[in-house]
Amino acid sequence: MTLPAILCARRFDAAAHAPFFIGDERVGWIRRTDVDALRRWPDVFEIDASVRLNPSLADVNTRSAALGAVIGALYAEGRIPGWRDETYAIRNDFDAAPLAFIERAASRFFGTMTYAVHLNGIVKYRDKAPQLWIARRSETKATDPGMLDNVVAGGIGWGFELMPTLVKECWEEAGMSAELAQTAARGRTFHVLQSLPEGTQAEQIFVYDVFLPPDFAPRNQDGEVGEHRLARIEEVARWIEEGELTVDASLATLDCMLRHQWIDEDACEGIDALFDPPPL
């Protein structure tokens, strides 16, 4: 049986979306039901079977300004929810030069690639099985409110590298010191492409593990986490099977469990395909 999170990570119908191009590079996917909303800006978009940024917008600054005006209008109309006031770069590779900059909340409307770090918080004991710290997302979160999550998880804004982002998120979400956060070890990297109510999540997820002292207790600092709980491995596995963890957190946790041989590979049918970008 394939776990729900693994199925959802590639639950995407390309035929229901128009590819979004900047120049010759496809940088996103826009739902066909949303394409008509962009026709009022012919100076910004060329629209046929696909949506292309007008080639007259020839550099990062002009593209970003034009997209910013569109995004502001779409947000005012309620088409883009959950304004984050964070800048994301449009780029298909984490190390690539940005083609434009947009507000984070608009990334799923346009289906552009985003990047995130997820941290598994592991507690090892001398006399019993290891456990995992699990967070519950705040009910006010713009995405997946109230769902279970990794102890730390966060998007990577423009200008941040992997470890600095992880250190920042560790403090904000769990009150974890920089010294402790920097002991985290890199896991594997997942690629998610799924349809969501707010658009398309095209995301590359960098997984990390950290071993936490038995006396460490996470303390949220930014209001984005409702609670933390320390759970047995089998309990977390059940939450994943029942769909109580977010898709992203489920994949990061399964990666951890597989690498530490806490679960059998047969229980994660299809997960290996998620290490590679989707063939679209």
C-alpha positions as protocol buffer text, in pm:
chain_id: "A"
residue {
  index: 1
  type: MET
  ca { x: 0 y: 0 z: 0 }
}
residue {
  index: 2
  type: THR
  ca { x: 128 y: 347 z: -90 }
}
residue {
  index: 3
  type: LEU
  ca { x: 95 y: 595 z: 195 }
}
residue {
  index: 4
  type: PRO
  ca { x: -139 y: 895 z: 137 }
}
residue {
  index: 5
  type: ALA
  ca { x: 146 y: 1146 z: 169 }
}
residue {
  index: 6
  type: ILE
  ca { x: 344 y: 976 z: -108 }
}
residue {
  index: 7
  type: LEU
  ca { x: 42 y: 977 z: -338 }
}
residue {
  index: 8
  type: CYS
  ca { x: -40 y: 1341 z: -261 }
}
residue {
  index: 9
  type: ALA
  ca { x: 317 y: 1455 z: -328 }
}
residue {
  index: 10
  type: ARG
  ca { x: 257 y: 1395 z: -700 }
}
residue {
  index: 11
  type: ARG
  ca { x: -117 y: 1457 z: -718 }
}
residue {
  index: 12
  type: PHE
  ca { x: -108 y: 1692 z: -1014 }
}
residue {
  index: 13
  type: ASP
  ca { x: -296 y: 1710 z: -1346 }
}
residue {
  index: 14
  type: ALA
  ca { x: -87 y: 1897 z: -1603 }
}
residue {
  index: 15
  type: ALA
  ca { x: -386 y: 1917 z: -1841 }
}
residue {
  index: 16
  type: ALA
  ca { x: -573 y: 2132 z: -1588 }
}
residue {
  index: 17
  type: HIS
  ca { x: -290 y: 2386 z: -1583 }
}
residue {
  index: 18
  type: ALA
  ca { x: -128 y: 2623 z: -1826 }
}
residue {
  index: 19
  type: PRO
  ca { x: 252 y: 2624 z: -1818 }
}
residue {
  index: 20
  type: PHE
  ca { x: 398 y: 2959 z: -1714 }
}
residue {
  index: 21
  type: PHE
  ca { x: 709 y: 3074 z: -1900 }
}
residue {
  index: 22
  type: ILE
  ca { x: 968 y: 3345 z: -1858 }
}
residue {
  index: 23
  type: GLY
  ca { x: 1156 y: 3349 z: -2186 }
}
residue {
  index: 24
  type: ASP
  ca { x: 1208 y: 2991 z: -2296 }
}
residue {
  index: 25
  type: GLU
  ca { x: 1205 y: 2852 z: -1943 }
}
residue {
  index: 26
  type: ARG
  ca { x: 895 y: 2703 z: -1787 }
}
residue {
  index: 27
  type: VAL
  ca { x: 888 y: 2839 z: -1435 }
}
residue {
  index: 28
  type: GLY
  ca { x: 542 y: 2745 z: -1311 }
}
residue {
  index: 29
  type: TRP
  ca { x: 191 y: 2612 z: -1359 }
}
residue {
  index: 30
  type: ILE
  ca { x: -126 y: 2825 z: -1349 }
}
residue {
  index: 31
  type: ARG
  ca { x: -468 y: 2664 z: -1315 }
}
residue {
  index: 32
  type: ARG
  ca { x: -664 y: 2712 z: -1636 }
}
residue {
  index: 33
  type: THR
  ca { x: -952 y: 2840 z: -1425 }
}
residue {
  index: 34
  type: ASP
  ca { x: -723 y: 3126 z: -1312 }
}
residue {
  index: 35
  type: VAL
  ca { x: -579 y: 3216 z: -1652 }
}
residue {
  index: 36
  type: ASP
  ca { x: -866 y: 3446 z: -1754 }
}
residue {
  index: 37
  type: ALA
  ca { x: -796 y: 3664 z: -1451 }
}
residue {
  index: 38
  type: LEU
  ca { x: -460 y: 3752 z: -1609 }
}
residue {
  index: 39
  type: ARG
  ca { x: -595 y: 3865 z: -1948 }
}
residue {
  index: 40
  type: ARG
  ca { x: -653 y: 4220 z: -1823 }
}
residue {
  index: 41
  type: TRP
  ca { x: -274 y: 4269 z: -1818 }
}
residue {
  index: 42
  type: PRO
  ca { x: -169 y: 4223 z: -2183 }
}
residue {
  index: 43
  type: ASP
  ca { x: 140 y: 4431 z: -2115 }
}
residue {
  index: 44
  type: VAL
  ca { x: 250 y: 4169 z: -1861 }
}
residue {
  index: 45
  type: PHE
  ca { x: 129 y: 3835 z: -2003 }
}
residue {
  index: 46
  type: GLU
  ca { x: 100 y: 3675 z: -2346 }
}
residue {
  index: 47
  type: ILE
  ca { x: -168 y: 3408 z: -2324 }
}
residue {
  index: 48
  type: ASP
  ca { x: -253 y: 3120 z: -2558 }
}
residue {
  index: 49
  type: ALA
  ca { x: -215 y: 2753 z: -2459 }
}
residue {
  index: 50
  type: SER
  ca { x: 46 y: 2877 z: -2214 }
}
residue {
  index: 51
  type: VAL
  ca { x: 108 y: 3193 z: -2015 }
}
residue {
  index: 52
  type: ARG
  ca { x: 426 y: 3382 z: -2098 }
}
residue {
  index: 53
  type: LEU
  ca { x: 567 y: 3687 z: -1933 }
}
residue {
  index: 54
  type: ASN
  ca { x: 580 y: 3962 z: -2195 }
}
residue {
  index: 55
  type: PRO
  ca { x: 928 y: 3955 z: -2351 }
}
residue {
  index: 56
  type: SER
  ca { x: 941 y: 4335 z: -2323 }
}
residue {
  index: 57
  type: LEU
  ca { x: 995 y: 4273 z: -1952 }
}
residue {
  index: 58
  type: ALA
  ca { x: 1357 y: 4191 z: -2013 }
}
residue {
  index: 59
  type: ASP
  ca { x: 1524 y: 4208 z: -1672 }
}
residue {
  index: 60
  type: VAL
  ca { x: 1466 y: 4108 z: -1312 }
}
residue {
  index: 61
  type: ASN
  ca { x: 1359 y: 4454 z: -1195 }
}
residue {
  index: 62
  type: THR
  ca { x: 1095 y: 4516 z: -1464 }
}
residue {
  index: 63
  type: ARG
  ca { x: 957 y: 4164 z: -1431 }
}
residue {
  index: 64
  type: SER
  ca { x: 936 y: 4192 z: -1054 }
}
residue {
  index: 65
  type: ALA
  ca { x: 764 y: 4530 z: -1067 }
}
residue {
  index: 66
  type: ALA
  ca { x: 507 y: 4412 z: -1323 }
}
residue {
  index: 67
  type: LEU
  ca { x: 435 y: 4090 z: -1135 }
}
residue {
  index: 68
  type: GLY
  ca { x: 416 y: 4283 z: -808 }
}
residue {
  index: 69
  type: ALA
  ca { x: 136 y: 4504 z: -940 }
}
residue {
  index: 70
  type: VAL
  ca { x: -57 y: 4199 z: -1064 }
}
residue {
  index: 71
  type: ILE
  ca { x: -8 y: 4012 z: -737 }
}
residue {
  index: 72
  type: GLY
  ca { x: -129 y: 4310 z: -535 }
}
residue {
  index: 73
  type: ALA
  ca { x: -450 y: 4326 z: -739 }
}
residue {
  index: 74
  type: LEU
  ca { x: -511 y: 3951 z: -720 }
}
residue {
  index: 75
  type: TYR
  ca { x: -458 y: 3958 z: -344 }
}
residue {
  index: 76
  type: ALA
  ca { x: -708 y: 4244 z: -306 }
}
residue {
  index: 77
  type: GLU
  ca { x: -963 y: 4033 z: -495 }
}
residue {
  index: 78
  type: GLY
  ca { x: -903 y: 3731 z: -271 }
}
residue {
  index: 79
  type: ARG
  ca { x: -745 y: 3519 z: -544 }
}
residue {
  index: 80
  type: ILE
  ca { x: -416 y: 3503 z: -353 }
}
residue {
  index: 81
  type: PRO
  ca { x: -465 y: 3424 z: 18 }
}
residue {
  index: 82
  type: GLY
  ca { x: -237 y: 3458 z: 318 }
}
residue {
  index: 83
  type: TRP
  ca { x: -5 y: 3749 z: 238 }
}
residue {
  index: 84
  type: ARG
  ca { x: 334 y: 3672 z: 396 }
}
residue {
  index: 85
  type: ASP
  ca { x: 539 y: 3986 z: 327 }
}
residue {
  index: 86
  type: GLU
  ca { x: 833 y: 3765 z: 226 }
}
residue {
  index: 87
  type: THR
  ca { x: 1025 y: 3773 z: -99 }
}
residue {
  index: 88
  type: TYR
  ca { x: 1073 y: 3457 z: -304 }
}
residue {
  index: 89
  type: ALA
  ca { x: 1284 y: 3429 z: -617 }
}
residue {
  index: 90
  type: ILE
  ca { x: 1151 y: 3264 z: -931 }
}
residue {
  index: 91
  type: ARG
  ca { x: 1420 y: 3008 z: -1017 }
}
residue {
  index: 92
  type: ASN
  ca { x: 1404 y: 2641 z: -1109 }
}
residue {
  index: 93
  type: ASP
  ca { x: 1721 y: 2553 z: -923 }
}
residue {
  index: 94
  type: PHE
  ca { x: 1819 y: 2666 z: -574 }
}
residue {
  index: 95
  type: ASP
  ca { x: 2155 y: 2793 z: -697 }
}
residue {
  index: 96
  type: ALA
  ca { x: 2024 y: 2955 z: -1017 }
}
residue {
  index: 97
  type: ALA
  ca { x: 2007 y: 3330 z: -1073 }
}
residue {
  index: 98
  type: PRO
  ca { x: 1659 y: 3473 z: -1010 }
}
residue {
  index: 99
  type: LEU
  ca { x: 1440 y: 3547 z: -1310 }
}
residue {
  index: 100
  type: ALA
  ca { x: 1206 y: 3764 z: -1100 }
}
residue {
  index: 101
  type: PHE
  ca { x: 1101 y: 3823 z: -740 }
}
residue {
  index: 102
  type: ILE
  ca { x: 747 y: 3774 z: -606 }
}
residue {
  index: 103
  type: GLU
  ca { x: 558 y: 3781 z: -277 }
}
residue {
  index: 104
  type: ARG
  ca { x: 572 y: 3437 z: -116 }
}
residue {
  index: 105
  type: ALA
  ca { x: 193 y: 3402 z: -104 }
}
residue {
  index: 106
  type: ALA
  ca { x: 179 y: 3424 z: -485 }
}
residue {
  index: 107
  type: SER
  ca { x: 411 y: 3130 z: -548 }
}
residue {
  index: 108
  type: ARG
  ca { x: 129 y: 2876 z: -546 }
}
residue {
  index: 109
  type: PHE
  ca { x: -97 y: 3086 z: -770 }
}
residue {
  index: 110
  type: PHE
  ca { x: 178 y: 3085 z: -1032 }
}
residue {
  index: 111
  type: GLY
  ca { x: 304 y: 2738 z: -939 }
}
residue {
  index: 112
  type: THR
  ca { x: 665 y: 2850 z: -918 }
}
residue {
  index: 113
  type: MET
  ca { x: 937 y: 2645 z: -752 }
}
residue {
  index: 114
  type: THR
  ca { x: 988 y: 2708 z: -381 }
}
residue {
  index: 115
  type: TYR
  ca { x: 1238 y: 2568 z: -133 }
}
residue {
  index: 116
  type: ALA
  ca { x: 1204 y: 2463 z: 231 }
}
residue {
  index: 117
  type: VAL
  ca { x: 1393 y: 2304 z: 519 }
}
residue {
  index: 118
  type: HIS
  ca { x: 1241 y: 2040 z: 749 }
}
residue {
  index: 119
  type: LEU
  ca { x: 1403 y: 1921 z: 1070 }
}
residue {
  index: 120
  type: ASN
  ca { x: 1342 y: 1592 z: 1249 }
}
residue {
  index: 121
  type: GLY
  ca { x: 1399 y: 1640 z: 1622 }
}
residue {
  index: 122
  type: ILE
  ca { x: 1522 y: 1306 z: 1761 }
}
residue {
  index: 123
  type: VAL
  ca { x: 1563 y: 1220 z: 2127 }
}
residue {
  index: 124
  type: LYS
  ca { x: 1772 y: 911 z: 2204 }
}
residue {
  index: 125
  type: TYR
  ca { x: 1769 y: 737 z: 2540 }
}
residue {
  index: 126
  type: ARG
  ca { x: 1994 y: 480 z: 2703 }
}
residue {
  index: 127
  type: ASP
  ca { x: 1712 y: 261 z: 2827 }
}
residue {
  index: 128
  type: LYS
  ca { x: 1428 y: 298 z: 2575 }
}
residue {
  index: 129
  type: ALA
  ca { x: 1351 y: 353 z: 2206 }
}
residue {
  index: 130
  type: PRO
  ca { x: 1412 y: 693 z: 2047 }
}
residue {
  index: 131
  type: GLN
  ca { x: 1128 y: 943 z: 2014 }
}
residue {
  index: 132
  type: LEU
  ca { x: 1048 y: 1237 z: 1788 }
}
residue {
  index: 133
  type: TRP
  ca { x: 939 y: 1589 z: 1872 }
}
residue {
  index: 134
  type: ILE
  ca { x: 634 y: 1679 z: 1661 }
}
residue {
  index: 135
  type: ALA
  ca { x: 477 y: 2024 z: 1628 }
}
residue {
  index: 136
  type: ARG
  ca { x: 115 y: 2118 z: 1566 }
}
residue {
  index: 137
  type: ARG
  ca { x: 78 y: 2413 z: 1332 }
}
residue {
  index: 138
  type: SER
  ca { x: -111 y: 2715 z: 1458 }
}
residue {
  index: 139
  type: GLU
  ca { x: -477 y: 2739 z: 1360 }
}
residue {
  index: 140
  type: THR
  ca { x: -399 y: 3080 z: 1208 }
}
residue {
  index: 141
  type: LYS
  ca { x: -140 y: 2948 z: 960 }
}
residue {
  index: 142
  type: ALA
  ca { x: -220 y: 3031 z: 596 }
}
residue {
  index: 143
  type: THR
  ca { x: -145 y: 2673 z: 489 }
}
residue {
  index: 144
  type: ASP
  ca { x: -230 y: 2346 z: 665 }
}
residue {
  index: 145
  type: PRO
  ca { x: -361 y: 2510 z: 985 }
}
residue {
  index: 146
  type: GLY
  ca { x: -379 y: 2279 z: 1286 }
}
residue {
  index: 147
  type: MET
  ca { x: -199 y: 1989 z: 1119 }
}
residue {
  index: 148
  type: LEU
  ca { x: 95 y: 1803 z: 1269 }
}
residue {
  index: 149
  type: ASP
  ca { x: 440 y: 1901 z: 1141 }
}
residue {
  index: 150
  type: ASN
  ca { x: 809 y: 1846 z: 1201 }
}
residue {
  index: 151
  type: VAL
  ca { x: 956 y: 2015 z: 1508 }
}
residue {
  index: 152
  type: VAL
  ca { x: 1093 y: 2282 z: 1271 }
}
residue {
  index: 153
  type: ALA
  ca { x: 995 y: 2357 z: 912 }
}
residue {
  index: 154
  type: GLY
  ca { x: 1017 y: 2673 z: 707 }
}
residue {
  index: 155
  type: GLY
  ca { x: 1040 y: 2820 z: 360 }
}
residue {
  index: 156
  type: ILE
  ca { x: 1369 y: 2960 z: 233 }
}
residue {
  index: 157
  type: GLY
  ca { x: 1330 y: 3325 z: 143 }
}
residue {
  index: 158
  type: TRP
  ca { x: 1545 y: 3506 z: -108 }
}
residue {
  index: 159
  type: GLY
  ca { x: 1893 y: 3582 z: 25 }
}
residue {
  index: 160
  type: PHE
  ca { x: 1902 y: 3288 z: 271 }
}
residue {
  index: 161
  type: GLU
  ca { x: 2111 y: 2975 z: 239 }
}
residue {
  index: 162
  type: LEU
  ca { x: 2015 y: 2637 z: 386 }
}
residue {
  index: 163
  type: MET
  ca { x: 2186 y: 2639 z: 726 }
}
residue {
  index: 164
  type: PRO
  ca { x: 2113 y: 3006 z: 806 }
}
residue {
  index: 165
  type: THR
  ca { x: 1747 y: 2939 z: 729 }
}
residue {
  index: 166
  type: LEU
  ca { x: 1748 y: 2631 z: 950 }
}
residue {
  index: 167
  type: VAL
  ca { x: 1911 y: 2820 z: 1237 }
}
residue {
  index: 168
  type: LYS
  ca { x: 1657 y: 3104 z: 1205 }
}
residue {
  index: 169
  type: GLU
  ca { x: 1359 y: 2867 z: 1193 }
}
residue {
  index: 170
  type: CYS
  ca { x: 1493 y: 2658 z: 1482 }
}
residue {
  index: 171
  type: TRP
  ca { x: 1486 y: 2962 z: 1707 }
}
residue {
  index: 172
  type: GLU
  ca { x: 1153 y: 3100 z: 1584 }
}
residue {
  index: 173
  type: GLU
  ca { x: 963 y: 2772 z: 1593 }
}
residue {
  index: 174
  type: ALA
  ca { x: 1131 y: 2582 z: 1875 }
}
residue {
  index: 175
  type: GLY
  ca { x: 1349 y: 2820 z: 2078 }
}
residue {
  index: 176
  type: MET
  ca { x: 1651 y: 2612 z: 1974 }
}
residue {
  index: 177
  type: SER
  ca { x: 1995 y: 2772 z: 2005 }
}
residue {
  index: 178
  type: ALA
  ca { x: 2211 y: 2829 z: 1700 }
}
residue {
  index: 179
  type: GLU
  ca { x: 2477 y: 2601 z: 1848 }
}
residue {
  index: 180
  type: LEU
  ca { x: 2230 y: 2312 z: 1874 }
}
residue {
  index: 181
  type: ALA
  ca { x: 2071 y: 2380 z: 1535 }
}
residue {
  index: 182
  type: GLN
  ca { x: 2412 y: 2375 z: 1365 }
}
residue {
  index: 183
  type: THR
  ca { x: 2465 y: 2014 z: 1476 }
}
residue {
  index: 184
  type: ALA
  ca { x: 2186 y: 1905 z: 1240 }
}
residue {
  index: 185
  type: ALA
  ca { x: 2285 y: 1648 z: 977 }
}
residue {
  index: 186
  type: ARG
  ca { x: 2158 y: 1661 z: 621 }
}
residue {
  index: 187
  type: GLY
  ca { x: 1914 y: 1396 z: 505 }
}
residue {
  index: 188
  type: ARG
  ca { x: 1774 y: 1359 z: 157 }
}
residue {
  index: 189
  type: THR
  ca { x: 1591 y: 1603 z: -70 }
}
residue {
  index: 190
  type: PHE
  ca { x: 1233 y: 1558 z: -188 }
}
residue {
  index: 191
  type: HIS
  ca { x: 1046 y: 1715 z: -480 }
}
residue {
  index: 192
  type: VAL
  ca { x: 675 y: 1780 z: -434 }
}
residue {
  index: 193
  type: LEU
  ca { x: 431 y: 1874 z: -709 }
}
residue {
  index: 194
  type: GLN
  ca { x: 72 y: 1877 z: -585 }
}
residue {
  index: 195
  type: SER
  ca { x: -251 y: 2064 z: -646 }
}
residue {
  index: 196
  type: LEU
  ca { x: -387 y: 2254 z: -348 }
}
residue {
  index: 197
  type: PRO
  ca { x: -685 y: 2487 z: -293 }
}
residue {
  index: 198
  type: GLU
  ca { x: -457 y: 2792 z: -329 }
}
residue {
  index: 199
  type: GLY
  ca { x: -284 y: 2664 z: -643 }
}
residue {
  index: 200
  type: THR
  ca { x: 18 y: 2444 z: -711 }
}
residue {
  index: 201
  type: GLN
  ca { x: 288 y: 2349 z: -464 }
}
residue {
  index: 202
  type: ALA
  ca { x: 610 y: 2290 z: -657 }
}
residue {
  index: 203
  type: GLU
  ca { x: 867 y: 2258 z: -381 }
}
residue {
  index: 204
  type: GLN
  ca { x: 1209 y: 2116 z: -308 }
}
residue {
  index: 205
  type: ILE
  ca { x: 1237 y: 2003 z: 54 }
}
residue {
  index: 206
  type: PHE
  ca { x: 1576 y: 1973 z: 223 }
}
residue {
  index: 207
  type: VAL
  ca { x: 1558 y: 1730 z: 516 }
}
residue {
  index: 208
  type: TYR
  ca { x: 1773 y: 1750 z: 829 }
}
residue {
  index: 209
  type: ASP
  ca { x: 1796 y: 1552 z: 1154 }
}
residue {
  index: 210
  type: VAL
  ca { x: 1910 y: 1683 z: 1490 }
}
residue {
  index: 211
  type: PHE
  ca { x: 1966 y: 1485 z: 1810 }
}
residue {
  index: 212
  type: LEU
  ca { x: 1812 y: 1673 z: 2101 }
}
residue {
  index: 213
  type: PRO
  ca { x: 1902 y: 1631 z: 2469 }
}
residue {
  index: 214
  type: PRO
  ca { x: 1638 y: 1445 z: 2675 }
}
residue {
  index: 215
  type: ASP
  ca { x: 1583 y: 1759 z: 2883 }
}
residue {
  index: 216
  type: PHE
  ca { x: 1523 y: 1985 z: 2580 }
}
residue {
  index: 217
  type: ALA
  ca { x: 1165 y: 2105 z: 2531 }
}
residue {
  index: 218
  type: PRO
  ca { x: 1073 y: 2312 z: 2224 }
}
residue {
  index: 219
  type: ARG
  ca { x: 926 y: 2657 z: 2293 }
}
residue {
  index: 220
  type: ASN
  ca { x: 770 y: 2844 z: 2003 }
}
residue {
  index: 221
  type: GLN
  ca { x: 872 y: 3209 z: 1966 }
}
residue {
  index: 222
  type: ASP
  ca { x: 675 y: 3339 z: 1667 }
}
residue {
  index: 223
  type: GLY
  ca { x: 320 y: 3214 z: 1724 }
}
residue {
  index: 224
  type: GLU
  ca { x: 326 y: 2976 z: 1426 }
}
residue {
  index: 225
  type: VAL
  ca { x: 320 y: 2658 z: 1637 }
}
residue {
  index: 226
  type: GLY
  ca { x: 24 y: 2568 z: 1856 }
}
residue {
  index: 227
  type: GLU
  ca { x: 197 y: 2295 z: 2058 }
}
residue {
  index: 228
  type: HIS
  ca { x: 481 y: 2043 z: 2062 }
}
residue {
  index: 229
  type: ARG
  ca { x: 458 y: 1681 z: 2166 }
}
residue {
  index: 230
  type: LEU
  ca { x: 716 y: 1408 z: 2217 }
}
residue {
  index: 231
  type: ALA
  ca { x: 599 y: 1090 z: 2047 }
}
residue {
  index: 232
  type: ARG
  ca { x: 700 y: 730 z: 1999 }
}
residue {
  index: 233
  type: ILE
  ca { x: 812 y: 622 z: 1652 }
}
residue {
  index: 234
  type: GLU
  ca { x: 512 y: 392 z: 1607 }
}
residue {
  index: 235
  type: GLU
  ca { x: 277 y: 673 z: 1709 }
}
residue {
  index: 236
  type: VAL
  ca { x: 425 y: 909 z: 1449 }
}
residue {
  index: 237
  type: ALA
  ca { x: 407 y: 634 z: 1185 }
}
residue {
  index: 238
  type: ARG
  ca { x: 36 y: 596 z: 1261 }
}
residue {
  index: 239
  type: TRP
  ca { x: -21 y: 971 z: 1227 }
}
residue {
  index: 240
  type: ILE
  ca { x: 148 y: 962 z: 886 }
}
residue {
  index: 241
  type: GLU
  ca { x: -68 y: 668 z: 775 }
}
residue {
  index: 242
  type: GLU
  ca { x: -382 y: 849 z: 892 }
}
residue {
  index: 243
  type: GLY
  ca { x: -287 y: 1174 z: 718 }
}
residue {
  index: 244
  type: GLU
  ca { x: -253 y: 1383 z: 1034 }
}
residue {
  index: 245
  type: LEU
  ca { x: 93 y: 1514 z: 940 }
}
residue {
  index: 246
  type: THR
  ca { x: 132 y: 1753 z: 648 }
}
residue {
  index: 247
  type: VAL
  ca { x: 251 y: 1593 z: 325 }
}
residue {
  index: 248
  type: ASP
  ca { x: 588 y: 1771 z: 356 }
}
residue {
  index: 249
  type: ALA
  ca { x: 640 y: 1665 z: 718 }
}
residue {
  index: 250
  type: SER
  ca { x: 533 y: 1309 z: 639 }
}
residue {
  index: 251
  type: LEU
  ca { x: 799 y: 1279 z: 369 }
}
residue {
  index: 252
  type: ALA
  ca { x: 1069 y: 1432 z: 589 }
}
residue {
  index: 253
  type: THR
  ca { x: 978 y: 1200 z: 876 }
}
residue {
  index: 254
  type: LEU
  ca { x: 963 y: 891 z: 657 }
}
residue {
  index: 255
  type: ASP
  ca { x: 1307 y: 978 z: 522 }
}
residue {
  index: 256
  type: CYS
  ca { x: 1436 y: 994 z: 880 }
}
residue {
  index: 257
  type: MET
  ca { x: 1272 y: 667 z: 977 }
}
residue {
  index: 258
  type: LEU
  ca { x: 1410 y: 488 z: 672 }
}
residue {
  index: 259
  type: ARG
  ca { x: 1765 y: 617 z: 716 }
}
residue {
  index: 260
  type: HIS
  ca { x: 1766 y: 512 z: 1082 }
}
residue {
  index: 261
  type: GLN
  ca { x: 1600 y: 179 z: 994 }
}
residue {
  index: 262
  type: TRP
  ca { x: 1305 y: 240 z: 1226 }
}
residue {
  index: 263
  type: ILE
  ca { x: 1059 y: 127 z: 957 }
}
residue {
  index: 264
  type: ASP
  ca { x: 1080 y: -115 z: 669 }
}
residue {
  index: 265
  type: GLU
  ca { x: 1126 y: 10 z: 312 }
}
residue {
  index: 266
  type: ASP
  ca { x: 825 y: -196 z: 203 }
}
residue {
  index: 267
  type: ALA
  ca { x: 606 y: 42 z: 407 }
}
residue {
  index: 268
  type: CYS
  ca { x: 713 y: 336 z: 186 }
}
residue {
  index: 269
  type: GLU
  ca { x: 635 y: 214 z: -163 }
}
residue {
  index: 270
  type: GLY
  ca { x: 692 y: 490 z: -420 }
}
residue {
  index: 271
  type: ILE
  ca { x: 896 y: 722 z: -200 }
}
residue {
  index: 272
  type: ASP
  ca { x: 1218 y: 681 z: -399 }
}
residue {
  index: 273
  type: ALA
  ca { x: 1057 y: 851 z: -700 }
}
residue {
  index: 274
  type: LEU
  ca { x: 1010 y: 1167 z: -494 }
}
residue {
  index: 275
  type: PHE
  ca { x: 1385 y: 1221 z: -466 }
}
residue {
  index: 276
  type: ASP
  ca { x: 1388 y: 1325 z: -834 }
}
residue {
  index: 277
  type: PRO
  ca { x: 1210 y: 1623 z: -992 }
}
residue {
  index: 278
  type: PRO
  ca { x: 880 y: 1530 z: -1158 }
}
residue {
  index: 279
  type: PRO
  ca { x: 911 y: 1465 z: -1534 }
}
residue {
  index: 280
  type: LEU
  ca { x: 698 y: 1760 z: -1644 }
}
